[in-house]
Amino acid sequence: MNEIDLSRLVKSRLDRVVAIEYEEPGKAILFRRFPDGVRREEMPFEPWLLVSGEELAKSVPNVAKLENLEGEGAAHRVRLSFSDLADYDAALKDLKKRTGASPSSPLAPYRVFSDFSQQMLTRLGIRLFRGMKFEEVRRMQLDIETHCGEGHTFCNADLPEDEVTLVSLKDSDGFEICISNKHEGGEAALLKKMIQIVQERDPDVIEGHNIFNFDLSYLEKRCKRYKIPFALGRQGQAAKCRRSQFTAGERATQYNRYDLYGRHVIDTYFLVILYDIVHRDLDSYGLKATAKYFGVAAPNRTYVDGDKISEMYEADPETLMAYCLDDVRETDALSKILSPSYFYQAQLVPFSYQNCVLRGNATRIDALLCAEYLSENAGLPSPQASSFLQGALSEAAEIGVFRPVWHIDVRSLYPSIIISEQLTPSNDWRGVYLRLLRDLREFRLAAKDAMKTAEGAERDHLNALQSSFKVLINSFYGYTAFVQGTFNDYAMAGRITGRGREILSGMRDNLIKLGALIVEMDTDGIYFKPPQGMTDVNGMEASVQAMLPQGIEVDLDACYEAMFSYKAKNYALLAEDGKISIAGAALKSRGLEPFQRRFVSEFVGLLLKGRESELEALYERYAEDIREHRLPIKDFAKREYLSTSPKVYAEKLAKGETKRSAAYELALKSNREYAQGDGVEFYVTGVKKTVSVTDNSKLLSDATDDVRDENIAFYLDKLKQLHGKFMESLKA
C-alpha cells in the first residue's frame, strides 16, 4: 500500500488548496498550488452561525438563509447564513443582547465559530493541502540581525539607531539569500527589498524561530518608521497583528500573533516547546541549542555571541552574513522534523495550518467532530459542565538506583479501551467519535505497514502521516474531559481512566508474581527490575500479554542498564548505548539555576554508572568553584517570564493585589521596555545566605567580569540543600 486515501477519513471537495481567505461580499478566496504556480479561485460563501431553534432563529435580523438541522435533542439545530459581515456582526450583537449570553458561553442558545477559516473549511467541505505532500508546499524561512546601541544589551525597535542590519531568506525550492543594510543603501531599502523577495518567491508558509515575538514584531516597527507597508501577505496585503496567548502544558506564552493574507506563519520556537511537553529533555528552546539537540547543526556552522553581533557587523560583515544564513538553514531543518505532523493534521482538521500548531489537541478534535456533524446537516449539542475526574495511576514504588530496569507499556492504552469496549460520548448520537477513532487507528496501521517497504521521501511521507494520526488518536481520551468540548462526557472519561487503572494494576500484580520489582508506574507503563537471572525480554512480554483482556496489547519496548528513581515522575535512565535521559521537574526544572542543573546532571550520571564513591568529591568541587568565582555569572542567573506587563504589575502592587517580584522590579528599573511574555534574567547579590531576593537581585545584562558580586553564601546554601535532598533519597 503506497497511498493513504484521506478522503475515506474526511472528504474534501478540492485538492491542493494551500490557503483560504474571506472577501466581501460573500466570497471565499482559495489559493491552490500547482506545479506551474499558485492559482487564485473564488467560491460563494456566506458567514454562518447556529441557534437553538426556529423561534429564536426567526427573531434574528437580516438572515439570508435559514436551515433546519437534524437531531431533535440537539442544542443548536438551526443554521443561519448572512450575505455579508455587516449583517453577520449585527446578528451577533442582537443575539448577545437578546439572550444575555456571550458567544463563548457554553450555556448560550447559539453557537459561533469565530475562526473564519474554520467556518469556510467546514461549510465548503474543504481541507487544506489535500492531495499534497509536505515537500510540495513552498516554505520560506526568515531571520534578521539588528544593531544594538552602545550601553544596551538588547536591541529596541523603537530606538532610531537600532536598525535591522541583515535579513536572511531561504525557501524549500533551493533559494537563499542574505541581504545587507549597507549593500542595499540603508534600512528602508533593505526592508523594501525583503518584501519584494517575499512577493516574488510567493511562499505558502513563512517560518522563523521566535518569529512572532521578535522578527516580525521588529520588522513591522521598522517599516512603520519609514511608512513602508508591511506587505508580507499575498496580493501585497499588509500583515495583521494582535496579542494572543500560546499554551502548551503548564506554560502560557503571550505573543504577537501575525496573520498574513493567503499564507501561514509557523514559529519553530513553539514547535520546540510542543515537542518538549512530551519528551521533557530539552535544556533550552533557543535555535542553536535545539539544532544541536536534533543533530541538524552543520559541522562548520558559524557561531557569533549575541553581544558581539553589532560589533561584528562593522568589523566582519561576511562572517555575520554566514551566521545569519546558518540560522535560516537550521530553522528549515527543525521545521522538517517538527512540523509535518501538523501539516498532515491540517489535511483532516478544518483549521488553517497555522492554527493547527497554535490550537490545542482537544480543540482540533472538537473541530473535526463538529465538521463531520455539520457536513451531514446534523445539529450540535452543548458541552457538559465539568465534574470531578479521578486520573491515571501514577506512583514511584521504589526510591534509589536499580540495575537493570525494563519498561513495559500498553500500546495506546486509552484508545484501546475506547475501541475494545465500544465507548462513545452520550451526546454523540451519530457515533462519529468512535468511527473517527477507529478509522484513524486503521489508517495509522496502514501507514506503518506501508513504511516497511517504502524508501526515501515516500517513507518520510508515510512516517509523517502515521505520526500525525498518532497525535490525534492519543487526543481522543483527553477530549472527553475537555471543558469546551462539544461532545465531552465526564462519565465516559472516568470509565476510561478507571479501566486504565485496573489494567495497569493487573500488570503490576502479575509482574510481582513473576518475581519482578516494580520501580515506577505512570499512566500506561511500568518500569521494573526483572526477576533474578531473567534475560528473555520476549518471554516476559508474552507472559504479561497472556494475562490481559482481548484488545489490550503490551510492548516491552526498552531495557536500561540502570535507573535512578527519585520520586513519582522524577527519574533518570541509563540506556544500553550509554545515553542518559532525565525526566521530571525536580531533576531538570528550568527553575533551577544553570549550575544546579549541571550539578544534577553530573550527580545522576555518577549514580547511574556506579561511581557513587565520587559523589562527595563532585559536591566539594562545585562548592569550591562557587567560592573561588570559577563559574561564569550566567551560571547563577535565573530566567523568569513576565505573565503581565511591568506597568500592570506596578498598578497591582500599589493596590496590594500582588506580591513583590525581583523580575518585575528589575524590569521597571531597567532602561529597556519590557513587555508581557518577555524573559528577565537575573542573579542574587549580597553576602548572607538568607536575603530578600527582590531587594538583592541584579540583571544579568548589568553584570561585569571585573566585579564579581554574586551571593556566594546564598548559592552555596542552594547547592548544599540540593545535594542533601539527593543523598537523603539514596538512604530511603
C-alpha positions as CSV (number, residue, x, y, z in Angstrom):
1,M,0.0,0.0,0.0
2,N,1.7,3.2,-1.2
3,E,-1.1,5.7,-0.9
4,I,-3.2,6.6,2.1
5,D,-6.6,7.8,0.8
6,L,-7.5,10.5,3.3
7,S,-10.9,11.1,1.6
8,R,-12.1,7.9,3.2
9,L,-11.5,9.5,6.6
10,V,-12.6,13.1,5.9
11,K,-13.8,14.3,2.5
12,S,-12.5,17.4,0.7
13,R,-14.2,18.9,-2.3
14,L,-10.9,20.3,-3.7
15,D,-7.3,19.3,-3.7
16,R,-4.1,21.4,-3.5
17,V,-5.7,24.3,-1.5
18,V,-2.9,26.0,0.4
19,A,-4.8,28.9,1.9
20,I,-8.4,30.2,2.2
21,E,-9.5,33.8,2.9
22,Y,-12.8,35.6,3.2
23,E,-13.6,38.5,0.9
24,E,-16.7,40.8,0.9
25,P,-19.3,40.4,-0.1
26,G,-19.9,36.6,0.3
27,K,-16.8,35.1,-1.3
28,A,-14.2,32.6,-0.2
29,I,-10.8,33.1,-1.9
30,L,-8.9,29.9,-2.5
31,F,-5.2,29.7,-3.3
32,R,-4.2,26.4,-4.9
33,R,-0.7,25.4,-5.7
34,F,0.1,23.5,-8.8
35,P,3.5,22.7,-10.5
36,D,3.2,25.8,-12.6
37,G,2.4,28.2,-9.7
38,V,-0.4,29.3,-7.4
39,R,-3.9,29.9,-8.8
40,R,-6.5,32.2,-7.1
41,E,-10.1,30.9,-7.2
42,E,-13.4,32.2,-5.8
43,M,-16.3,30.3,-4.3
44,P,-19.6,31.7,-2.9
45,F,-19.6,31.7,0.9
46,E,-21.8,33.3,3.5
47,P,-20.9,33.7,7.1
48,W,-23.0,31.5,9.4
49,L,-23.9,30.6,13.0
50,L,-26.1,28.1,14.8
51,V,-29.1,28.8,17.1
52,S,-31.2,26.6,19.3
53,G,-34.5,26.6,17.5
54,E,-36.7,28.3,14.9
55,E,-38.3,30.7,17.3
56,L,-35.0,32.3,18.2
57,A,-33.8,32.0,14.6
58,K,-36.8,33.9,13.2
59,S,-36.1,36.8,15.6
60,V,-32.6,37.3,14.2
61,P,-32.4,40.3,11.7
62,N,-31.0,40.2,8.2
63,V,-30.8,36.4,7.8
64,A,-30.1,35.4,4.2
65,K,-30.8,31.7,4.7
66,L,-32.4,29.5,7.5
67,E,-31.7,25.8,7.5
68,N,-33.1,23.2,10.0
69,L,-30.5,20.6,11.0
70,E,-31.2,17.0,12.0
71,G,-31.4,15.9,15.7
72,E,-34.4,16.6,17.9
73,G,-32.2,16.6,21.0
74,A,-29.5,18.9,19.5
75,A,-29.0,22.1,21.4
76,H,-28.1,24.0,18.2
77,R,-30.2,22.8,15.3
78,V,-30.8,25.8,13.1
79,R,-28.1,27.3,10.8
80,L,-28.4,30.9,9.8
81,S,-26.4,32.4,6.9
82,F,-25.8,36.1,6.2
83,S,-25.0,37.9,3.0
84,D,-22.0,39.8,4.4
85,L,-20.0,40.6,7.5
86,A,-22.1,43.6,8.5
87,D,-25.3,41.5,8.7
88,Y,-23.4,38.7,10.5
89,D,-21.9,41.1,13.1
90,A,-25.3,42.8,13.6
91,A,-26.9,39.3,14.2
92,L,-24.2,38.5,16.8
93,K,-24.8,41.8,18.7
94,D,-28.6,41.2,18.6
95,L,-28.2,37.6,19.9
96,K,-25.9,38.7,22.7
97,K,-28.3,41.4,23.8
98,R,-31.5,39.3,23.3
99,T,-30.2,36.2,25.2
100,G,-27.9,37.9,27.7
101,A,-25.2,35.3,26.9
102,S,-21.8,35.9,25.2
103,P,-20.8,33.7,22.2
104,S,-18.2,32.0,24.3
105,S,-20.6,30.8,27.0
106,P,-21.4,27.1,26.9
107,L,-25.0,28.0,28.0
108,A,-25.6,30.4,25.2
109,P,-28.6,29.3,23.0
110,Y,-26.5,30.0,19.9
111,R,-23.1,28.7,18.7
112,V,-20.5,30.8,16.9
113,F,-17.3,29.6,15.2
114,S,-15.3,32.8,15.4
115,D,-12.4,31.5,13.3
116,F,-13.4,32.3,9.8
117,S,-11.1,29.9,8.2
118,Q,-12.8,27.2,10.3
119,Q,-16.2,28.4,9.1
120,M,-15.2,28.3,5.5
121,L,-13.4,25.0,5.6
122,T,-16.3,23.4,7.5
123,R,-19.1,24.8,5.4
124,L,-17.4,24.4,2.0
125,G,-16.2,20.9,2.8
126,I,-12.6,21.7,2.0
127,R,-9.4,20.7,3.8
128,L,-6.1,22.4,3.2
129,F,-3.2,20.7,1.4
130,R,-5.3,17.7,0.5
131,G,-3.5,15.7,-2.3
132,M,-0.2,17.3,-1.4
133,K,3.0,16.1,0.4
134,F,4.9,18.3,2.8
135,E,7.7,18.9,0.4
136,E,5.3,20.2,-2.3
137,V,4.4,23.3,-0.2
138,R,6.7,26.3,-0.6
139,R,8.1,27.1,2.8
140,M,10.3,30.2,3.4
141,Q,12.5,30.8,6.4
142,L,13.2,34.3,7.7
143,D,15.8,35.6,10.2
144,I,17.1,39.1,11.0
145,E,20.1,40.6,12.7
146,T,19.9,44.1,14.3
147,H,22.1,46.8,15.7
148,C,22.2,47.3,19.4
149,G,23.1,50.8,20.7
150,E,26.2,51.2,22.9
151,G,25.4,50.7,26.6
152,H,22.4,48.5,25.8
153,T,22.2,44.7,26.0
154,F,19.0,44.3,24.0
155,C,18.1,45.9,20.7
156,N,15.0,48.1,20.7
157,A,13.0,48.6,17.5
158,D,11.7,51.9,18.9
159,L,15.2,53.4,19.0
160,P,16.2,55.1,15.8
161,E,19.7,53.7,15.8
162,D,18.7,50.1,16.4
163,E,18.3,49.2,12.8
164,V,17.8,45.9,11.0
165,T,21.2,45.2,9.5
166,L,20.7,41.8,7.9
167,V,17.8,39.7,6.6
168,S,18.2,36.1,5.5
169,L,15.6,34.3,3.5
170,K,15.6,30.7,2.3
171,D,12.8,28.6,0.8
172,S,12.2,24.9,0.1
173,D,12.8,25.3,-3.6
174,G,16.5,25.9,-3.0
175,F,16.5,29.7,-3.0
176,E,18.5,31.5,-0.3
177,I,19.9,35.0,0.2
178,C,21.2,37.3,2.9
179,I,20.7,41.0,2.2
180,S,22.5,43.8,4.0
181,N,21.6,47.2,5.1
182,K,24.9,48.5,3.7
183,H,24.6,46.8,0.4
184,E,21.0,47.9,-0.2
185,G,21.7,51.5,0.6
186,G,20.1,51.8,4.1
187,E,17.5,50.2,6.3
188,A,14.5,51.4,4.3
189,A,15.8,49.9,1.1
190,L,16.6,46.7,2.9
191,L,13.0,46.4,4.2
192,K,11.6,47.1,0.7
193,K,13.9,44.5,-0.8
194,M,12.8,41.9,1.7
195,I,9.1,42.5,1.0
196,Q,9.8,42.4,-2.7
197,I,11.6,39.0,-2.4
198,V,8.7,37.5,-0.4
199,Q,6.2,38.6,-3.0
200,E,8.3,37.3,-5.9
201,R,9.0,33.9,-4.2
202,D,5.4,33.7,-3.1
203,P,5.7,31.2,-0.2
204,D,2.7,29.4,1.3
205,V,4.4,29.3,4.7
206,I,6.8,31.7,6.4
207,E,8.8,30.2,9.2
208,G,11.2,31.5,11.8
209,H,12.5,30.8,15.3
210,N,10.7,33.1,17.7
211,I,9.4,34.9,14.5
212,F,6.2,36.1,16.2
213,N,7.8,37.9,19.2
214,F,11.0,39.1,17.6
215,D,11.5,39.0,13.8
216,L,8.0,40.1,12.6
217,S,7.4,42.4,15.5
218,Y,10.7,44.1,14.9
219,L,10.3,44.4,11.1
220,E,6.8,45.8,11.5
221,K,8.0,48.6,13.8
222,R,10.9,49.5,11.5
223,C,8.6,49.5,8.4
224,K,6.3,51.9,10.3
225,R,9.2,54.2,10.9
226,Y,9.6,54.7,7.1
227,K,5.9,54.4,6.3
228,I,6.6,51.2,4.3
229,P,3.5,48.9,4.1
230,F,4.4,45.7,5.9
231,A,3.0,43.8,2.9
232,L,4.0,40.2,3.5
233,G,0.6,38.8,2.6
234,R,-0.4,37.6,-0.8
235,Q,-1.6,40.2,-3.3
236,G,0.5,42.8,-1.4
237,Q,-1.7,42.7,1.6
238,A,-0.3,44.0,4.9
239,A,0.3,41.7,7.9
240,K,-2.2,41.9,10.7
241,C,-1.1,41.6,14.3
242,R,-2.9,41.1,17.6
243,R,-1.9,40.0,21.1
244,S,-2.6,36.3,21.8
245,Q,-1.6,33.5,24.1
246,F,0.0,30.2,23.3
247,T,-0.5,27.5,25.8
248,A,1.5,24.2,25.9
249,G,1.1,22.1,29.0
250,E,1.6,24.3,32.1
251,R,3.4,27.0,30.1
252,A,1.4,30.0,28.8
253,T,3.3,32.4,26.5
254,Q,2.0,35.9,25.5
255,Y,2.9,36.7,21.9
256,N,2.2,38.9,18.9
257,R,0.2,36.8,16.6
258,Y,0.7,37.7,12.9
259,D,-1.7,36.7,10.2
260,L,-0.6,37.0,6.6
261,Y,-3.2,37.0,3.9
262,G,-3.0,33.8,1.9
263,R,-0.1,32.4,3.9
264,H,0.7,30.7,7.2
265,V,3.2,31.7,9.8
266,I,4.9,28.8,11.7
267,D,7.1,29.6,14.7
268,T,9.6,26.8,15.2
269,Y,10.1,28.1,18.8
270,F,6.6,27.0,19.5
271,L,7.1,23.7,17.8
272,V,10.1,23.0,20.1
273,I,8.0,23.8,23.1
274,L,5.3,21.4,22.0
275,Y,7.9,18.7,21.4
276,D,9.4,19.2,24.9
277,I,6.0,19.0,26.6
278,V,6.0,15.3,25.6
279,H,9.8,14.5,25.8
280,R,10.9,16.8,28.6
281,D,14.6,16.6,27.9
282,L,15.5,19.9,26.3
283,D,17.6,22.3,28.3
284,S,17.0,25.3,26.0
285,Y,14.5,26.3,23.4
286,G,17.0,28.5,21.6
287,L,17.7,27.8,17.9
288,K,21.4,26.9,18.3
289,A,20.7,24.5,21.3
290,T,17.8,22.8,19.6
291,A,19.6,22.4,16.3
292,K,22.4,20.6,18.2
293,Y,19.9,18.5,20.1
294,F,18.2,17.3,16.9
295,G,21.5,16.8,15.2
296,V,20.9,19.3,12.4
297,A,23.7,21.8,13.3
298,A,26.2,21.8,10.4
299,P,29.8,20.8,11.5
300,N,31.1,24.1,10.0
301,R,28.2,26.2,11.4
302,T,29.1,29.9,12.1
303,Y,28.6,31.0,15.7
304,V,28.6,34.6,17.0
305,D,28.0,35.7,20.6
306,G,24.8,37.7,20.8
307,D,26.6,40.7,22.4
308,K,29.1,40.8,19.6
309,I,26.7,41.0,16.6
310,S,26.7,44.8,16.3
311,E,30.4,44.9,16.6
312,M,30.9,42.1,14.0
313,Y,28.6,43.8,11.5
314,E,31.1,46.6,11.3
315,A,34.3,44.6,11.6
316,D,33.5,41.3,9.8
317,P,30.1,41.6,7.9
318,E,30.8,38.5,5.8
319,T,31.1,36.2,8.9
320,L,27.9,37.7,10.3
321,M,26.1,37.1,7.0
322,A,27.2,33.5,7.1
323,Y,25.9,33.3,10.6
324,C,22.5,34.7,9.6
325,L,22.2,32.3,6.7
326,D,23.0,29.4,9.0
327,D,20.1,30.5,11.2
328,V,17.6,30.1,8.4
329,R,19.1,26.7,7.4
330,E,18.7,25.4,10.9
331,T,15.2,26.8,11.1
332,D,14.4,24.9,7.9
333,A,16.0,21.7,9.3
334,L,14.0,22.0,12.6
335,S,10.8,22.6,10.6
336,K,11.3,19.5,8.5
337,I,11.5,17.4,11.7
338,L,8.8,19.0,13.8
339,S,6.1,20.5,11.5
340,P,5.0,17.6,9.1
341,S,2.7,16.2,11.8
342,Y,0.7,19.5,12.0
343,F,0.8,19.8,8.2
344,Y,-0.9,16.5,7.8
345,Q,-3.4,17.2,10.6
346,A,-4.4,20.3,8.5
347,Q,-5.5,17.8,5.8
348,L,-8.1,16.5,8.2
349,V,-9.0,19.2,10.6
350,P,-10.9,22.3,9.4
351,F,-8.2,24.7,10.7
352,S,-5.5,26.7,8.9
353,Y,-2.1,25.1,9.2
354,Q,-1.0,28.0,11.5
355,N,-3.9,27.2,13.8
356,C,-3.2,23.5,13.8
357,V,0.0,24.4,15.6
358,L,-1.4,27.2,17.9
359,R,-4.6,25.4,19.0
360,G,-4.6,22.5,21.5
361,N,-5.2,18.9,20.7
362,A,-8.7,18.8,22.2
363,T,-9.7,21.9,20.2
364,R,-8.6,20.2,17.0
365,I,-10.6,17.1,17.8
366,D,-13.7,19.2,18.6
367,A,-13.3,21.0,15.2
368,L,-13.1,17.6,13.5
369,L,-16.2,16.2,15.2
370,C,-18.3,19.3,14.7
371,A,-17.4,19.5,11.0
372,E,-18.4,15.9,10.5
373,Y,-21.8,16.6,12.1
374,L,-22.4,19.8,10.1
375,S,-21.3,18.1,6.8
376,E,-24.2,15.7,7.4
377,N,-26.6,18.6,8.3
378,A,-26.8,17.4,11.9
379,G,-27.2,19.8,14.8
380,L,-24.7,20.1,17.7
381,P,-25.1,19.5,21.5
382,S,-23.9,21.8,24.2
383,P,-20.8,20.8,26.3
384,Q,-21.4,19.2,29.7
385,A,-20.5,21.1,32.8
386,S,-17.1,20.0,34.2
387,S,-17.1,17.4,37.1
388,F,-14.6,15.6,39.2
389,L,-12.4,13.1,37.4
390,Q,-10.0,10.6,39.0
391,G,-6.9,10.5,37.0
392,A,-4.5,7.8,35.9
393,L,-2.4,5.5,38.2
394,S,0.9,7.1,38.9
395,E,3.4,6.1,41.7
396,A,7.0,5.7,42.5
397,A,7.0,2.3,44.2
398,E,10.8,2.3,45.0
399,I,13.3,5.0,45.5
400,G,17.0,4.6,44.7
401,V,19.2,3.1,42.0
402,F,18.3,-0.2,40.3
403,R,20.1,-2.4,37.7
404,P,18.9,-3.5,35.2
405,V,15.5,-2.0,34.6
406,W,13.0,-2.8,31.8
407,H,10.0,-0.8,30.6
408,I,6.7,-2.2,29.5
409,D,3.6,-0.3,28.5
410,V,0.2,-0.7,26.9
411,R,0.1,0.3,23.3
412,S,-2.3,3.3,23.1
413,L,-4.0,2.3,26.4
414,Y,-6.9,4.8,26.4
415,P,-7.7,4.5,22.7
416,S,-7.6,0.7,23.0
417,I,-10.0,0.8,25.9
418,I,-12.4,3.1,24.0
419,I,-12.4,0.8,20.9
420,S,-12.4,-2.6,22.7
421,E,-15.3,-1.5,24.9
422,Q,-17.2,0.4,22.2
423,L,-17.3,3.7,24.2
424,T,-18.7,6.8,22.7
425,P,-19.9,10.1,24.2
426,S,-23.5,10.0,25.4
427,N,-24.5,13.0,23.2
428,D,-22.8,11.7,20.0
429,W,-26.0,10.2,18.6
430,R,-24.4,9.6,15.2
431,G,-21.4,7.7,16.5
432,V,-18.9,10.0,14.8
433,Y,-16.4,9.9,17.7
434,L,-15.9,6.2,17.7
435,R,-15.9,5.9,13.9
436,L,-13.2,8.5,13.5
437,L,-11.0,7.0,16.2
438,R,-11.3,3.5,14.6
439,D,-10.6,4.9,11.2
440,L,-7.6,6.9,12.4
441,R,-6.1,3.8,14.0
442,E,-6.7,1.7,10.9
443,F,-5.1,4.4,8.7
444,R,-2.1,4.7,11.1
445,L,-1.5,0.9,11.0
446,A,-1.8,1.0,7.2
447,A,0.7,3.8,7.0
448,K,3.1,2.0,9.3
449,D,2.8,-1.2,7.3
450,A,3.4,0.7,4.1
451,M,6.6,2.2,5.6
452,K,8.1,-1.3,5.8
453,T,8.6,-1.4,2.0
454,A,8.9,2.3,1.2
455,E,12.1,4.2,0.8
456,G,13.4,7.7,0.8
457,A,10.9,10.5,0.5
458,E,7.9,8.1,0.4
459,R,9.0,6.6,3.7
460,D,9.3,10.1,5.2
461,H,5.9,11.0,3.9
462,L,4.3,7.8,5.5
463,N,6.1,8.4,8.7
464,A,4.8,11.9,9.0
465,L,1.3,10.7,8.2
466,Q,1.3,8.0,10.9
467,S,2.8,10.4,13.4
468,S,0.0,12.9,12.8
469,F,-2.6,10.1,13.1
470,K,-0.9,9.1,16.4
471,V,-1.2,12.7,17.8
472,L,-4.9,12.8,17.0
473,I,-5.6,9.2,18.3
474,N,-3.9,10.0,21.6
475,S,-6.0,13.1,22.0
476,F,-9.4,11.4,21.9
477,Y,-9.4,10.4,25.5
478,G,-8.4,13.9,26.7
479,Y,-11.2,15.3,24.6
480,T,-13.9,13.6,26.7
481,A,-12.9,15.7,29.7
482,F,-12.3,18.9,27.7
483,V,-14.5,21.6,29.3
484,Q,-15.2,23.3,26.0
485,G,-15.7,20.0,24.1
486,T,-19.0,19.9,22.2
487,F,-19.2,16.2,22.8
488,N,-17.4,15.9,26.1
489,D,-18.6,13.2,28.6
490,Y,-17.1,13.2,32.1
491,A,-18.7,9.8,33.0
492,M,-17.1,8.3,29.9
493,A,-13.7,9.8,30.8
494,G,-14.0,8.4,34.3
495,R,-14.8,5.0,32.9
496,I,-11.7,5.1,30.7
497,T,-9.3,6.1,33.4
498,G,-10.9,3.6,35.9
499,R,-10.4,0.8,33.4
500,G,-6.9,2.0,32.7
501,R,-6.1,1.8,36.5
502,E,-7.5,-1.7,36.6
503,I,-5.3,-2.8,33.6
504,L,-2.1,-1.2,34.9
505,S,-2.8,-2.6,38.5
506,G,-3.3,-6.0,37.0
507,M,0.0,-5.8,35.1
508,R,1.8,-4.7,38.3
509,D,0.4,-7.6,40.2
510,N,1.3,-10.1,37.5
511,L,4.8,-8.8,37.3
512,I,5.3,-9.1,41.0
513,K,4.0,-12.7,40.8
514,L,6.7,-13.3,38.1
515,G,9.3,-12.1,40.6
516,A,9.8,-8.5,39.2
517,L,10.4,-5.5,41.4
518,I,8.2,-2.5,40.5
519,V,10.1,0.8,40.4
520,E,7.8,3.3,38.8
521,M,4.3,3.3,37.3
522,D,2.8,6.1,35.2
523,T,-0.5,6.2,33.2
524,D,0.2,3.4,30.8
525,G,3.6,2.0,31.6
526,I,5.7,0.3,34.2
527,Y,9.5,0.4,35.0
528,F,10.6,-2.8,36.8
529,K,13.6,-4.7,37.8
530,P,13.3,-8.1,36.1
531,P,13.4,-11.3,38.2
532,Q,16.9,-12.5,39.1
533,G,18.5,-14.2,36.1
534,M,15.7,-13.2,33.6
535,T,17.1,-12.2,30.2
536,D,14.3,-13.3,27.9
537,V,12.6,-10.0,27.0
538,N,10.2,-11.6,24.5
539,G,9.2,-14.2,27.0
540,M,8.5,-11.7,29.7
541,E,6.3,-9.6,27.3
542,A,4.4,-12.8,26.3
543,S,3.8,-13.7,30.0
544,V,2.3,-10.3,30.7
545,Q,0.3,-10.2,27.4
546,A,-1.3,-13.6,28.3
547,M,-2.8,-12.1,31.4
548,L,-4.5,-9.1,29.7
549,P,-8.0,-8.9,28.1
550,Q,-8.5,-9.0,24.4
551,G,-7.9,-5.8,22.6
552,I,-5.2,-4.6,25.0
553,E,-1.6,-5.1,23.8
554,V,1.6,-4.6,25.6
555,D,5.1,-3.7,24.4
556,L,8.2,-4.3,26.4
557,D,9.9,-1.5,24.5
558,A,13.2,-0.7,26.4
559,C,15.9,-2.3,28.6
560,Y,18.1,0.0,30.6
561,E,21.4,-0.7,32.4
562,A,20.3,1.4,35.4
563,M,17.5,3.7,36.7
564,F,17.6,6.3,39.5
565,S,14.1,6.7,40.9
566,Y,13.9,10.0,42.9
567,K,10.2,10.3,43.4
568,A,7.0,9.9,41.4
569,K,7.5,11.0,37.8
570,N,11.1,12.1,38.5
571,Y,13.8,9.6,37.4
572,A,16.9,9.1,35.3
573,L,17.7,6.2,32.9
574,L,21.0,4.9,31.6
575,A,20.4,3.3,28.2
576,E,22.5,0.4,26.9
577,D,24.2,2.7,24.5
578,G,25.4,4.9,27.4
579,K,22.9,7.7,26.8
580,I,21.3,9.2,30.0
581,S,17.8,10.6,29.9
582,I,16.3,12.6,32.8
583,A,12.6,13.1,33.5
584,G,10.7,15.3,36.0
585,A,10.8,18.9,37.2
586,A,12.6,18.0,40.4
587,L,15.6,16.8,38.4
588,K,15.6,19.2,35.4
589,S,13.4,22.2,36.2
590,R,14.1,25.4,34.4
591,G,13.5,27.0,37.8
592,L,16.9,25.7,38.8
593,E,19.9,27.9,38.0
594,P,22.3,26.6,35.3
595,F,24.9,25.5,37.8
596,Q,22.3,23.4,39.7
597,R,21.0,21.8,36.5
598,R,24.6,20.8,35.6
599,F,25.3,19.6,39.1
600,V,22.2,17.4,38.9
601,S,23.2,16.0,35.5
602,E,26.7,15.1,36.8
603,F,25.4,13.7,40.1
604,V,22.9,11.5,38.3
605,G,25.5,10.4,35.8
606,L,27.8,9.2,38.5
607,L,25.0,7.3,40.3
608,L,23.8,5.5,37.2
609,K,27.4,4.5,36.2
610,G,28.1,3.0,39.6
611,R,30.5,5.7,40.7
612,E,28.8,6.6,44.0
613,S,32.2,7.0,45.7
614,E,32.8,10.2,43.6
615,L,29.6,12.0,44.7
616,E,31.2,13.8,47.7
617,A,34.1,15.0,45.6
618,L,31.6,16.3,43.0
619,Y,29.9,18.3,45.7
620,E,33.2,19.7,47.0
621,R,34.3,20.7,43.5
622,Y,31.2,22.7,42.9
623,A,31.3,24.3,46.3
624,E,35.0,25.3,45.7
625,D,34.2,26.6,42.2
626,I,31.5,28.9,43.7
627,R,33.7,30.2,46.5
628,E,36.6,30.9,44.1
629,H,34.4,32.6,41.4
630,R,35.3,30.0,38.8
631,L,31.8,29.7,37.4
632,P,30.6,32.4,35.0
633,I,27.9,34.7,36.5
634,K,25.5,33.4,33.9
635,D,25.6,30.0,35.7
636,F,23.8,31.7,38.7
637,A,21.1,33.5,36.6
638,K,17.5,32.6,36.7
639,R,15.1,33.4,33.8
640,E,11.5,34.4,34.6
641,Y,8.9,35.2,32.1
642,L,6.6,38.2,32.7
643,S,3.0,37.0,32.9
644,T,1.8,40.6,32.6
645,S,3.3,43.9,31.8
646,P,5.5,45.7,34.3
647,K,3.0,48.6,34.3
648,V,0.2,46.3,35.3
649,Y,2.4,44.7,38.0
650,A,3.1,48.2,39.4
651,E,-0.6,49.1,39.5
652,K,-1.5,45.8,41.2
653,L,1.4,46.2,43.7
654,A,0.1,49.7,44.6
655,K,-3.3,48.2,45.3
656,G,-1.9,45.3,47.3
657,E,-3.2,42.8,44.8
658,T,0.2,41.1,44.2
659,K,3.5,40.3,45.9
660,R,6.8,41.9,45.1
661,S,8.8,40.2,42.4
662,A,12.5,40.5,41.6
663,A,11.9,40.1,37.9
664,Y,9.3,42.8,37.7
665,E,11.3,45.2,40.0
666,L,14.3,44.8,37.8
667,A,12.3,45.3,34.6
668,L,10.8,48.5,35.9
669,K,14.2,49.9,36.9
670,S,16.0,48.9,33.6
671,N,16.5,51.1,30.5
672,R,14.7,48.6,28.4
673,E,11.0,48.4,27.6
674,Y,9.9,45.0,28.9
675,A,6.5,43.6,27.8
676,Q,4.2,40.8,28.9
677,G,5.8,37.5,27.9
678,D,9.4,38.8,27.9
679,G,12.1,36.9,29.9
680,V,14.1,38.6,32.6
681,E,17.5,37.0,33.6
682,F,18.8,38.0,37.0
683,Y,21.0,36.7,39.8
684,V,21.2,37.3,43.6
685,T,23.7,39.6,45.2
686,G,24.7,40.2,48.8
687,V,26.8,38.3,51.3
688,K,24.3,36.4,53.6
689,K,22.7,33.1,52.7
690,T,19.3,34.4,53.8
691,V,18.4,37.6,51.9
692,S,15.4,39.1,50.2
693,V,15.8,38.1,46.6
694,T,13.6,41.0,45.5
695,D,15.9,43.5,47.2
696,N,19.2,41.8,46.3
697,S,19.0,41.0,42.6
698,K,20.7,42.3,39.5
699,L,20.0,41.9,35.8
700,L,22.5,39.5,34.2
701,S,22.9,42.1,31.5
702,D,24.3,44.5,34.1
703,A,27.0,42.0,35.3
704,T,30.6,42.7,34.6
705,D,33.6,40.2,34.6
706,D,35.8,42.5,36.6
707,V,33.4,42.9,39.6
708,R,32.1,39.6,40.8
709,D,29.1,40.3,43.1
710,E,27.1,37.1,43.1
711,N,26.0,36.0,46.6
712,I,28.4,33.2,47.4
713,A,26.7,32.2,50.7
714,F,23.3,32.1,49.0
715,Y,24.4,29.9,46.2
716,L,26.5,27.6,48.4
717,D,23.4,27.1,50.5
718,K,21.3,26.2,47.4
719,L,24.0,23.7,46.4
720,K,24.1,22.2,49.9
721,Q,20.3,21.8,50.0
722,L,20.1,20.2,46.6
723,H,23.0,17.8,47.4
724,G,21.3,16.9,50.7
725,K,18.0,16.0,49.2
726,F,19.6,13.6,46.7
727,M,21.8,12.0,49.4
728,E,18.8,11.5,51.6
729,S,16.8,9.8,48.8
730,L,19.7,7.3,48.5
731,K,19.2,6.3,52.1
732,A,15.5,5.6,51.7
